[in-house]
Amino acid sequence: QVQLVESGGGSVQAGGSLRLSCAASGTIFRLNTMGWYRQAPGNQRDLVADISNFGSTDYADSVKGRFTVSRDNAKSTVYLEMNNVKPEDTAVYYCNLRALGRNRWGQGIQVTVTS
């Protein structure tokens, strides 16, 4: 059973920075992609950024140049460095691990950007 535990959320002023972390535990297939999705009230859950175990990354257009996704394979942990945040970044952020065609999700963590 894979568990994902997120940390680092909270409230930040527009233009500020925040760092999210997600630690995975359990039996994890080594070939996997970890990343972050977000969901604002009334919206669907969308990809923010993800990174494969080989280091290949993908970003939503809205966060390119502001957010950076990284991972520590030894710790099975993925990070999201959020810089120059905007009020529209306010959402619940979910950690995701995808392996062997299956998705695992964290419980979600709130990020609120105030103007």
PyMOL commands that place a pseudoatom at each C-alpha (Angstrom):
pseudoatom trace, name=CA, resn=GLN, resi=1, chain=A, elem=C, hetatm=0, pos=[0.000, 0.000, 0.000]
pseudoatom trace, name=CA, resn=VAL, resi=2, chain=A, elem=C, hetatm=0, pos=[1.415, 3.358, -1.058]
pseudoatom trace, name=CA, resn=GLN, resi=3, chain=A, elem=C, hetatm=0, pos=[0.868, 6.409, 1.130]
pseudoatom trace, name=CA, resn=LEU, resi=4, chain=A, elem=C, hetatm=0, pos=[1.578, 10.008, 0.180]
pseudoatom trace, name=CA, resn=VAL, resi=5, chain=A, elem=C, hetatm=0, pos=[1.928, 12.659, 2.872]
pseudoatom trace, name=CA, resn=GLU, resi=6, chain=A, elem=C, hetatm=0, pos=[2.022, 16.322, 1.886]
pseudoatom trace, name=CA, resn=SER, resi=7, chain=A, elem=C, hetatm=0, pos=[3.418, 19.207, 3.905]
pseudoatom trace, name=CA, resn=GLY, resi=8, chain=A, elem=C, hetatm=0, pos=[4.330, 22.864, 3.515]
pseudoatom trace, name=CA, resn=GLY, resi=9, chain=A, elem=C, hetatm=0, pos=[1.041, 24.455, 2.570]
pseudoatom trace, name=CA, resn=GLY, resi=10, chain=A, elem=C, hetatm=0, pos=[-0.450, 27.541, 4.114]
pseudoatom trace, name=CA, resn=SER, resi=11, chain=A, elem=C, hetatm=0, pos=[-1.106, 31.189, 3.411]
pseudoatom trace, name=CA, resn=VAL, resi=12, chain=A, elem=C, hetatm=0, pos=[1.281, 33.467, 1.548]
pseudoatom trace, name=CA, resn=GLN, resi=13, chain=A, elem=C, hetatm=0, pos=[1.090, 36.948, 0.093]
pseudoatom trace, name=CA, resn=ALA, resi=14, chain=A, elem=C, hetatm=0, pos=[1.100, 37.477, -3.636]
pseudoatom trace, name=CA, resn=GLY, resi=15, chain=A, elem=C, hetatm=0, pos=[4.646, 37.640, -4.943]
pseudoatom trace, name=CA, resn=GLY, resi=16, chain=A, elem=C, hetatm=0, pos=[5.917, 35.421, -2.169]
pseudoatom trace, name=CA, resn=SER, resi=17, chain=A, elem=C, hetatm=0, pos=[7.195, 31.862, -2.120]
pseudoatom trace, name=CA, resn=LEU, resi=18, chain=A, elem=C, hetatm=0, pos=[6.134, 28.532, -0.712]
pseudoatom trace, name=CA, resn=ARG, resi=19, chain=A, elem=C, hetatm=0, pos=[7.587, 25.032, -0.828]
pseudoatom trace, name=CA, resn=LEU, resi=20, chain=A, elem=C, hetatm=0, pos=[5.474, 21.891, -0.812]
pseudoatom trace, name=CA, resn=SER, resi=21, chain=A, elem=C, hetatm=0, pos=[6.827, 18.445, 0.004]
pseudoatom trace, name=CA, resn=CYS, resi=22, chain=A, elem=C, hetatm=0, pos=[5.329, 15.004, -0.478]
pseudoatom trace, name=CA, resn=ALA, resi=23, chain=A, elem=C, hetatm=0, pos=[6.849, 11.862, 0.956]
pseudoatom trace, name=CA, resn=ALA, resi=24, chain=A, elem=C, hetatm=0, pos=[5.827, 8.484, -0.419]
pseudoatom trace, name=CA, resn=SER, resi=25, chain=A, elem=C, hetatm=0, pos=[5.984, 5.305, 1.613]
pseudoatom trace, name=CA, resn=GLY, resi=26, chain=A, elem=C, hetatm=0, pos=[5.153, 1.672, 1.024]
pseudoatom trace, name=CA, resn=THR, resi=27, chain=A, elem=C, hetatm=0, pos=[5.945, -0.521, -1.951]
pseudoatom trace, name=CA, resn=ILE, resi=28, chain=A, elem=C, hetatm=0, pos=[6.841, 1.844, -4.790]
pseudoatom trace, name=CA, resn=PHE, resi=29, chain=A, elem=C, hetatm=0, pos=[7.690, 0.668, -8.273]
pseudoatom trace, name=CA, resn=ARG, resi=30, chain=A, elem=C, hetatm=0, pos=[10.944, 2.366, -9.213]
pseudoatom trace, name=CA, resn=LEU, resi=31, chain=A, elem=C, hetatm=0, pos=[9.682, 3.526, -12.614]
pseudoatom trace, name=CA, resn=ASN, resi=32, chain=A, elem=C, hetatm=0, pos=[7.197, 6.194, -11.645]
pseudoatom trace, name=CA, resn=THR, resi=33, chain=A, elem=C, hetatm=0, pos=[6.167, 9.780, -12.060]
pseudoatom trace, name=CA, resn=MET, resi=34, chain=A, elem=C, hetatm=0, pos=[5.465, 11.990, -9.077]
pseudoatom trace, name=CA, resn=GLY, resi=35, chain=A, elem=C, hetatm=0, pos=[3.917, 15.381, -9.163]
pseudoatom trace, name=CA, resn=TRP, resi=36, chain=A, elem=C, hetatm=0, pos=[1.350, 17.914, -8.086]
pseudoatom trace, name=CA, resn=TYR, resi=37, chain=A, elem=C, hetatm=0, pos=[-2.198, 18.651, -9.134]
pseudoatom trace, name=CA, resn=ARG, resi=38, chain=A, elem=C, hetatm=0, pos=[-4.454, 21.382, -7.814]
pseudoatom trace, name=CA, resn=GLN, resi=39, chain=A, elem=C, hetatm=0, pos=[-8.154, 21.967, -7.507]
pseudoatom trace, name=CA, resn=ALA, resi=40, chain=A, elem=C, hetatm=0, pos=[-9.846, 25.272, -6.799]
pseudoatom trace, name=CA, resn=PRO, resi=41, chain=A, elem=C, hetatm=0, pos=[-13.519, 25.415, -5.692]
pseudoatom trace, name=CA, resn=GLY, resi=42, chain=A, elem=C, hetatm=0, pos=[-15.809, 24.680, -8.620]
pseudoatom trace, name=CA, resn=ASN, resi=43, chain=A, elem=C, hetatm=0, pos=[-12.928, 23.596, -10.846]
pseudoatom trace, name=CA, resn=GLN, resi=44, chain=A, elem=C, hetatm=0, pos=[-11.551, 20.260, -11.925]
pseudoatom trace, name=CA, resn=ARG, resi=45, chain=A, elem=C, hetatm=0, pos=[-8.282, 18.863, -10.660]
pseudoatom trace, name=CA, resn=ASP, resi=46, chain=A, elem=C, hetatm=0, pos=[-5.516, 19.872, -13.040]
pseudoatom trace, name=CA, resn=LEU, resi=47, chain=A, elem=C, hetatm=0, pos=[-1.841, 19.085, -13.398]
pseudoatom trace, name=CA, resn=VAL, resi=48, chain=A, elem=C, hetatm=0, pos=[0.545, 21.660, -11.966]
pseudoatom trace, name=CA, resn=ALA, resi=49, chain=A, elem=C, hetatm=0, pos=[3.844, 19.867, -12.550]
pseudoatom trace, name=CA, resn=ASP, resi=50, chain=A, elem=C, hetatm=0, pos=[5.285, 16.388, -12.502]
pseudoatom trace, name=CA, resn=ILE, resi=51, chain=A, elem=C, hetatm=0, pos=[8.648, 14.682, -12.760]
pseudoatom trace, name=CA, resn=SER, resi=52, chain=A, elem=C, hetatm=0, pos=[9.610, 11.161, -13.762]
pseudoatom trace, name=CA, resn=ASN, resi=53, chain=A, elem=C, hetatm=0, pos=[12.169, 9.042, -11.968]
pseudoatom trace, name=CA, resn=PHE, resi=54, chain=A, elem=C, hetatm=0, pos=[14.526, 9.936, -14.835]
pseudoatom trace, name=CA, resn=GLY, resi=55, chain=A, elem=C, hetatm=0, pos=[14.058, 13.658, -14.120]
pseudoatom trace, name=CA, resn=SER, resi=56, chain=A, elem=C, hetatm=0, pos=[11.838, 14.526, -17.057]
pseudoatom trace, name=CA, resn=THR, resi=57, chain=A, elem=C, hetatm=0, pos=[9.429, 17.322, -16.109]
pseudoatom trace, name=CA, resn=ASP, resi=58, chain=A, elem=C, hetatm=0, pos=[6.114, 18.679, -17.303]
pseudoatom trace, name=CA, resn=TYR, resi=59, chain=A, elem=C, hetatm=0, pos=[4.481, 21.949, -16.256]
pseudoatom trace, name=CA, resn=ALA, resi=60, chain=A, elem=C, hetatm=0, pos=[1.153, 23.664, -16.696]
pseudoatom trace, name=CA, resn=ASP, resi=61, chain=A, elem=C, hetatm=0, pos=[1.563, 26.780, -18.818]
pseudoatom trace, name=CA, resn=SER, resi=62, chain=A, elem=C, hetatm=0, pos=[0.239, 28.939, -15.991]
pseudoatom trace, name=CA, resn=VAL, resi=63, chain=A, elem=C, hetatm=0, pos=[3.141, 28.051, -13.686]
pseudoatom trace, name=CA, resn=LYS, resi=64, chain=A, elem=C, hetatm=0, pos=[6.056, 27.852, -16.110]
pseudoatom trace, name=CA, resn=GLY, resi=65, chain=A, elem=C, hetatm=0, pos=[8.887, 30.096, -14.988]
pseudoatom trace, name=CA, resn=ARG, resi=66, chain=A, elem=C, hetatm=0, pos=[7.451, 30.422, -11.473]
pseudoatom trace, name=CA, resn=PHE, resi=67, chain=A, elem=C, hetatm=0, pos=[7.212, 26.884, -10.089]
pseudoatom trace, name=CA, resn=THR, resi=68, chain=A, elem=C, hetatm=0, pos=[9.881, 24.198, -10.005]
pseudoatom trace, name=CA, resn=VAL, resi=69, chain=A, elem=C, hetatm=0, pos=[9.256, 20.517, -9.381]
pseudoatom trace, name=CA, resn=SER, resi=70, chain=A, elem=C, hetatm=0, pos=[12.060, 18.291, -8.125]
pseudoatom trace, name=CA, resn=ARG, resi=71, chain=A, elem=C, hetatm=0, pos=[12.455, 14.940, -6.427]
pseudoatom trace, name=CA, resn=ASP, resi=72, chain=A, elem=C, hetatm=0, pos=[14.776, 12.974, -4.198]
pseudoatom trace, name=CA, resn=ASN, resi=73, chain=A, elem=C, hetatm=0, pos=[14.561, 9.364, -5.320]
pseudoatom trace, name=CA, resn=ALA, resi=74, chain=A, elem=C, hetatm=0, pos=[16.436, 8.110, -2.273]
pseudoatom trace, name=CA, resn=LYS, resi=75, chain=A, elem=C, hetatm=0, pos=[13.767, 9.657, -0.041]
pseudoatom trace, name=CA, resn=SER, resi=76, chain=A, elem=C, hetatm=0, pos=[10.833, 8.965, -2.387]
pseudoatom trace, name=CA, resn=THR, resi=77, chain=A, elem=C, hetatm=0, pos=[9.946, 12.620, -2.000]
pseudoatom trace, name=CA, resn=VAL, resi=78, chain=A, elem=C, hetatm=0, pos=[8.762, 15.196, -4.500]
pseudoatom trace, name=CA, resn=TYR, resi=79, chain=A, elem=C, hetatm=0, pos=[8.919, 18.946, -3.987]
pseudoatom trace, name=CA, resn=LEU, resi=80, chain=A, elem=C, hetatm=0, pos=[7.199, 21.931, -5.505]
pseudoatom trace, name=CA, resn=GLU, resi=81, chain=A, elem=C, hetatm=0, pos=[8.981, 25.265, -5.193]
pseudoatom trace, name=CA, resn=MET, resi=82, chain=A, elem=C, hetatm=0, pos=[6.436, 28.008, -5.765]
pseudoatom trace, name=CA, resn=ASN, resi=83, chain=A, elem=C, hetatm=0, pos=[7.785, 31.488, -6.476]
pseudoatom trace, name=CA, resn=ASN, resi=84, chain=A, elem=C, hetatm=0, pos=[6.053, 34.731, -7.396]
pseudoatom trace, name=CA, resn=VAL, resi=85, chain=A, elem=C, hetatm=0, pos=[2.741, 33.203, -6.396]
pseudoatom trace, name=CA, resn=LYS, resi=86, chain=A, elem=C, hetatm=0, pos=[-0.516, 34.765, -7.542]
pseudoatom trace, name=CA, resn=PRO, resi=87, chain=A, elem=C, hetatm=0, pos=[-4.030, 34.777, -6.058]
pseudoatom trace, name=CA, resn=GLU, resi=88, chain=A, elem=C, hetatm=0, pos=[-5.099, 32.428, -8.853]
pseudoatom trace, name=CA, resn=ASP, resi=89, chain=A, elem=C, hetatm=0, pos=[-2.687, 29.828, -7.450]
pseudoatom trace, name=CA, resn=THR, resi=90, chain=A, elem=C, hetatm=0, pos=[-5.041, 29.424, -4.494]
pseudoatom trace, name=CA, resn=ALA, resi=91, chain=A, elem=C, hetatm=0, pos=[-6.245, 25.827, -4.414]
pseudoatom trace, name=CA, resn=VAL, resi=92, chain=A, elem=C, hetatm=0, pos=[-5.959, 22.497, -2.698]
pseudoatom trace, name=CA, resn=TYR, resi=93, chain=A, elem=C, hetatm=0, pos=[-2.763, 20.894, -3.938]
pseudoatom trace, name=CA, resn=TYR, resi=94, chain=A, elem=C, hetatm=0, pos=[-2.649, 17.110, -4.278]
pseudoatom trace, name=CA, resn=CYS, resi=95, chain=A, elem=C, hetatm=0, pos=[0.453, 14.984, -4.484]
pseudoatom trace, name=CA, resn=ASN, resi=96, chain=A, elem=C, hetatm=0, pos=[0.281, 12.264, -7.142]
pseudoatom trace, name=CA, resn=LEU, resi=97, chain=A, elem=C, hetatm=0, pos=[2.309, 9.148, -7.831]
pseudoatom trace, name=CA, resn=ARG, resi=98, chain=A, elem=C, hetatm=0, pos=[1.713, 7.302, -11.068]
pseudoatom trace, name=CA, resn=ALA, resi=99, chain=A, elem=C, hetatm=0, pos=[3.187, 3.860, -11.684]
pseudoatom trace, name=CA, resn=LEU, resi=100, chain=A, elem=C, hetatm=0, pos=[2.120, 0.801, -13.670]
pseudoatom trace, name=CA, resn=GLY, resi=101, chain=A, elem=C, hetatm=0, pos=[-0.890, 2.729, -14.918]
pseudoatom trace, name=CA, resn=ARG, resi=102, chain=A, elem=C, hetatm=0, pos=[-2.232, 3.434, -11.445]
pseudoatom trace, name=CA, resn=ASN, resi=103, chain=A, elem=C, hetatm=0, pos=[-2.610, 6.760, -9.678]
pseudoatom trace, name=CA, resn=ARG, resi=104, chain=A, elem=C, hetatm=0, pos=[-2.098, 7.312, -5.977]
pseudoatom trace, name=CA, resn=TRP, resi=105, chain=A, elem=C, hetatm=0, pos=[-3.140, 10.543, -4.271]
pseudoatom trace, name=CA, resn=GLY, resi=106, chain=A, elem=C, hetatm=0, pos=[-2.275, 12.399, -1.131]
pseudoatom trace, name=CA, resn=GLN, resi=107, chain=A, elem=C, hetatm=0, pos=[-4.948, 13.870, 1.095]
pseudoatom trace, name=CA, resn=GLY, resi=108, chain=A, elem=C, hetatm=0, pos=[-4.447, 17.366, -0.285]
pseudoatom trace, name=CA, resn=ILE, resi=109, chain=A, elem=C, hetatm=0, pos=[-3.036, 20.506, 1.237]
pseudoatom trace, name=CA, resn=GLN, resi=110, chain=A, elem=C, hetatm=0, pos=[-4.420, 24.033, 1.108]
pseudoatom trace, name=CA, resn=VAL, resi=111, chain=A, elem=C, hetatm=0, pos=[-2.456, 26.865, -0.453]
pseudoatom trace, name=CA, resn=THR, resi=112, chain=A, elem=C, hetatm=0, pos=[-3.955, 30.335, -0.142]
pseudoatom trace, name=CA, resn=VAL, resi=113, chain=A, elem=C, hetatm=0, pos=[-2.433, 33.369, -1.836]
pseudoatom trace, name=CA, resn=THR, resi=114, chain=A, elem=C, hetatm=0, pos=[-3.599, 36.733, -0.522]
pseudoatom trace, name=CA, resn=SER, resi=115, chain=A, elem=C, hetatm=0, pos=[-3.401, 39.956, -2.484]
for i in range(1, 115): cmd.bond("trace and resi %d" % i, "trace and resi %d" % (i + 1))
show_as sticks, trace
zoom trace
